Amino acid sequence: MQENATSAPPKELRRLDLDLVALASDVPDFDHFPTVDELTAAFQRLADDHPDVATLHRVGTSRLGDPLTCLTIGAGENDAVVFAGPHPNEPIGGLTALHLATILCQDEALRSSFGLRWHVIGCIDPDGSRLNEGWFNGPMTRGHYGRHFYRPAPDEQVEWTFPFVYKDAYFDRVMPETLALMRLIDDTKPVFMSSLHNGENGGVFYYLSRPTPELYEHLYVTPRALGIPIDTSKPEVPYVAEFSPGVYEVIRGEDTYDFLQSVGNDPTDRVGGGASWSYAERWGTLTIVTEVPYWAHRDANDESPSDLTYADVLRRRASGLEEVHRVLGGVLDTVQRDLTVDSPYLSALKWFVPGLPGHVAADRTRADDPENARSATVAERFHAIDVGRMFAVRYGGMLLAALSAELAAGNRTPRIRAQFAHLSEVFETWTEIAEGETAGEPIPIRHLVGVQLAAILAGARQAVAEAKG
């Protein structure tokens, strides 16, 4: 895997970046993503082994009754908050949080160099994470991943259930897990925060809560050293600012609302709560989000012209999402009267599947904009194709899980049995295409942890420098 689209860092950056690269390169090998119980036990061992510098304390309770714990490390004059699992299908951050906490506990020189009191949460959504544990041991194929995949609807995601008021949107259905983070943020008033997310296929990209030019080159160095491409295929959403290639402004609910309104969608129907970074800005917090993929793809940062216009790319993505909606919506409509198990998979699908036509309409509206008649890059073409593959595998797997729950409960009506068989065949085809047309190369887990670790340390150092004026 070769990263080829980022220039070399200036000389004055190299000493810091070599330190970060060394720390990132020193991450141990991992052969799987840890379960919630494994993470909980590992953080408890750290607290037991380092009582002079670390304290494990409870900050809340999950919806299903799991304790939410935070490891506080050090005694600096400023605070940093790092939490993993705000989306439960993104487990890389759990390992990153654990490795960060480990080296901070073990390395007094590193710990004291920041002058920070660190608050590290290994998993903020244990309930949702447990529903993904079926793929945590691999094999890391798109099919196995999708068949054991779970992602909650936005109003049940920790990251998107902070209080939010904007125009006609109002959200205050704060979940217990979100409330725990709100209290931690308000109690510590952190100068720095990292919400640990990850992508899926392509390359590394970042979100920052404010323009921070001093950081951009630092963020490129570690992925380059570890052979992971920077994803320059444009942001996940079309309305965020690009600070630097692969470095974007965080997604804000206000911008989502305005964009949906501009393309003719009802924003009050699809905009839920706010995000952690928006909530923390009341304290002047610098937040960094590092999105690292499980699979790297050579096209993710290929800025050369493709054989399509950007309008063509948008129409192709719209067609792919339309097909996903046709199949999954058809299955749901057929079995609707027979469903008896109110599973988390089903409640999420009732939000995601009806939302697909809005994405289709938005892409087609944007495709008609004369500005998008330009040539698309290879990276943009790759992203457009892969988004359709991603949603097909994710939501197809979740619907199979929902139907499996019905069958396991003894609800074996003709419609449920027939649609389960039908969707199983379609899902097999979808995964074969995803593992062929846009298949990436699996990235060693230690390298993904290393990239997130380096970004956290670089961001924290910058935030402390800004706090000191």
Secondary structure, DSSP 8 states (H G I E B T S, - for coil): ----SS----GGGHHHHHHHHHHHHT----SS---HHHHHHHHHHHHHH-TTTEEEEEEEE-TTS-EEEEEEE---SEEEEEEE-SSTT-THHHHHHHHHHHHHHH-HHHHHHHTEEEEEES-S-HHHHHTTGGGTT----HHHHHHT-----GGG-GGG-B-EEETTEEE----HHHHHHHHHHHHH--SEEEEE---SEE-BEEEESS--HHHHHHHHHHHHHHT--B--S--SSTTS-EEETTEEE---HHHHHHHHHHTT--HHHH---B-HHHHHGGGT-EEEEEE--SEE-GGGG--SEEEEEHHHHHHHHHHHHHHHHHHHHHHHHHHGGG-----HHHHHHHHHHHHHHHHHHHHHHHHTSGGGGSEEEHHHHHHHHHHHHHHHHHHHHHHHHHHHHHHHTT---HHHHHHHHHHHHHHHHHHHHHTTTT--EE--HHHHHHHHHHHHHHHHHHHHHHHH-
